[in-house]
């Protein structure tokens, strides 16, 4: 189960580097930028999986899904697009909301794969996998909200979302 450790490293290393840099500068938002860079790198990492281990990703979808392979490629492109959209401050909050939506919408697929022990190696641990994946999923959602949505400039969001 090395992938969750890779994801945590991808998230925390840029954030910790930014925190160290923040000690030496008066610039505002350095730590937040590190968190965003880590989040964007994580989504880029997720995206790459769709193109590198495509067959395993296809196995994560139930048989009744039509065009499973094109769907895997399309979701990989969505994740890559979100990773890129996190970087400019102008689109960051929207991209953060998109990342959170993807994490929520794709999570049933992780439940399916864990219950059926299909997909990439760590999913084959069965339901035990969810003991690792669920907290990681929650962390990714909180991370996205904290650094991208909340820290990404909420002025462009609808009033109901900006009130938080």
C-alpha positions as CSV (number, residue, x, y, z in Angstrom):
1,X,0.0,0.0,0.0
2,X,2.6,2.5,-1.0
3,X,0.3,4.7,-3.1
4,X,-1.3,6.4,0.0
5,X,2.2,7.2,1.2
6,X,3.1,8.6,-2.2
7,X,0.0,10.8,-2.1
8,X,0.8,12.1,1.4
9,X,4.3,12.9,0.4
10,X,3.1,14.7,-2.7
11,X,0.8,16.8,-0.5
12,X,3.1,17.5,2.4
13,X,6.5,18.1,0.8
14,X,5.6,21.3,-1.1
15,X,3.6,22.5,1.9
16,X,6.5,21.9,4.3
17,X,9.0,23.6,1.9
18,X,6.6,26.5,1.6
19,X,6.3,26.7,5.4
20,X,10.1,26.8,5.7
21,X,10.2,29.5,3.1
22,X,7.5,31.5,5.0
23,X,9.9,31.7,7.9
24,X,12.3,33.7,5.8
25,X,9.9,36.0,3.9
26,X,7.2,38.6,4.6
27,X,5.3,37.5,1.5
28,X,1.7,36.5,2.2
29,X,0.2,33.2,1.2
30,X,3.5,31.2,0.8
31,X,2.2,28.3,2.8
32,X,-1.1,28.3,1.0
33,X,0.7,28.2,-2.3
34,X,2.7,25.2,-1.1
35,X,-0.6,23.5,-0.2
36,X,-2.1,24.3,-3.6
37,X,1.1,23.0,-5.4
38,X,0.9,19.8,-3.5
39,X,-2.8,19.4,-4.3
40,X,-2.2,20.1,-7.9
41,X,0.7,17.6,-8.0
42,X,-1.6,15.0,-6.3
43,X,-4.2,15.4,-9.0
44,X,-1.6,15.2,-11.7
45,X,-0.4,12.0,-10.1
46,X,-4.0,10.6,-10.1
47,X,-4.4,11.6,-13.7
48,X,-1.2,9.8,-14.8
49,X,-2.6,6.6,-13.3
50,X,-5.5,6.7,-15.8
51,X,-3.0,6.5,-18.7
52,X,-0.3,4.2,-17.2
53,X,-2.4,1.5,-15.5
54,X,-5.5,1.9,-17.7
55,X,-6.4,-1.8,-17.6
56,X,-6.5,-1.8,-13.8
57,X,-8.5,1.4,-13.8
58,X,-11.0,-0.1,-16.3
59,X,-11.4,-3.1,-13.9
60,X,-12.5,-0.6,-11.2
61,X,-15.7,0.1,-13.1
62,X,-18.6,-2.3,-13.1
63,X,-19.2,-4.2,-16.3
64,X,-22.5,-2.4,-17.0
65,X,-20.7,0.9,-17.6
66,X,-20.5,1.6,-21.3
67,X,-17.2,2.7,-22.9
68,X,-15.2,2.0,-19.8
69,X,-11.7,2.6,-21.4
70,X,-12.7,6.0,-22.9
71,X,-14.3,6.9,-19.6
72,X,-11.0,6.2,-17.8
73,X,-9.2,8.4,-20.3
74,X,-11.8,11.1,-19.9
75,X,-11.6,11.1,-16.1
76,X,-7.8,11.2,-16.3
77,X,-8.1,14.3,-18.6
78,X,-10.5,15.9,-16.1
79,X,-8.1,15.3,-13.2
80,X,-5.2,16.7,-15.3
81,X,-7.3,19.8,-16.2
82,X,-8.2,20.3,-12.5
83,X,-4.5,20.0,-11.5
84,X,-3.6,22.7,-14.0
85,X,-6.6,24.9,-13.1
86,X,-5.5,24.9,-9.4
87,X,-2.3,26.8,-10.2
88,X,-3.6,30.2,-11.4
89,X,-5.2,32.2,-8.5
90,X,-8.0,33.2,-10.8
91,X,-9.4,29.7,-11.2
92,X,-8.1,28.1,-8.0
93,X,-11.3,28.2,-5.9
94,X,-13.4,26.8,-8.8
95,X,-10.8,24.1,-9.5
96,X,-10.7,23.3,-5.8
97,X,-14.5,22.8,-5.8
98,X,-14.1,20.6,-8.9
99,X,-11.5,18.5,-7.2
100,X,-13.7,18.0,-4.2
101,X,-16.6,17.0,-6.5
102,X,-14.4,14.5,-8.3
103,X,-13.3,13.0,-5.0
104,X,-16.9,12.6,-3.8
105,X,-18.2,11.4,-7.1
106,X,-15.4,8.8,-7.7
107,X,-15.4,7.4,-4.1
108,X,-18.2,4.9,-4.8
109,X,-15.8,3.4,-7.4
110,X,-13.3,2.9,-4.6
111,X,-16.0,1.2,-2.5
112,X,-16.9,-1.0,-5.4
113,X,-13.3,-2.0,-6.1
114,X,-12.6,-2.7,-2.4
115,X,-15.7,-4.9,-2.0
116,X,-15.0,-6.8,-5.2
117,X,-11.1,-6.8,-4.8
118,X,-10.5,-5.5,-8.3
119,X,-8.3,-2.8,-9.7
120,X,-4.8,-1.8,-8.9
121,X,-3.0,-3.8,-6.3
122,X,-4.0,-2.0,-3.1
123,X,-7.7,-2.3,-4.0
124,X,-7.3,-6.1,-3.9
125,X,-6.9,-6.0,-0.2
126,X,-10.7,-5.9,-0.2
127,X,-12.7,-3.9,2.3
128,X,-9.6,-3.4,4.5
129,X,-8.5,-1.0,1.8
130,X,-11.3,1.4,2.8
131,X,-9.7,1.7,6.2
132,X,-6.8,3.5,4.5
133,X,-8.6,5.1,1.6
134,X,-11.5,6.7,3.5
135,X,-9.3,8.8,5.9
136,X,-7.1,9.7,2.9
137,X,-10.2,10.7,1.0
138,X,-11.4,12.9,3.8
139,X,-7.9,14.5,4.1
140,X,-7.9,15.3,0.3
141,X,-11.4,16.9,0.6
142,X,-10.3,19.0,3.6
143,X,-7.0,19.9,1.9
144,X,-8.8,21.0,-1.2
145,X,-11.2,23.2,0.7
146,X,-8.5,24.7,3.0
147,X,-5.9,25.5,0.4
148,X,-7.8,25.9,-2.9
149,X,-11.3,27.0,-2.1
150,X,-10.9,28.9,1.2
151,X,-7.4,30.1,0.4
152,X,-8.0,30.5,-3.3
153,X,-9.9,33.8,-3.2
154,X,-13.6,33.3,-2.7
155,X,-14.6,36.6,-4.2
156,X,-15.5,35.0,-7.5
157,X,-17.7,32.3,-5.9
158,X,-21.5,32.6,-5.5
159,X,-22.4,34.3,-2.3
160,X,-23.8,31.1,-0.7
161,X,-20.4,29.4,-1.1
162,X,-18.3,32.4,-0.2
163,X,-20.1,32.8,3.2
164,X,-18.1,30.0,4.7
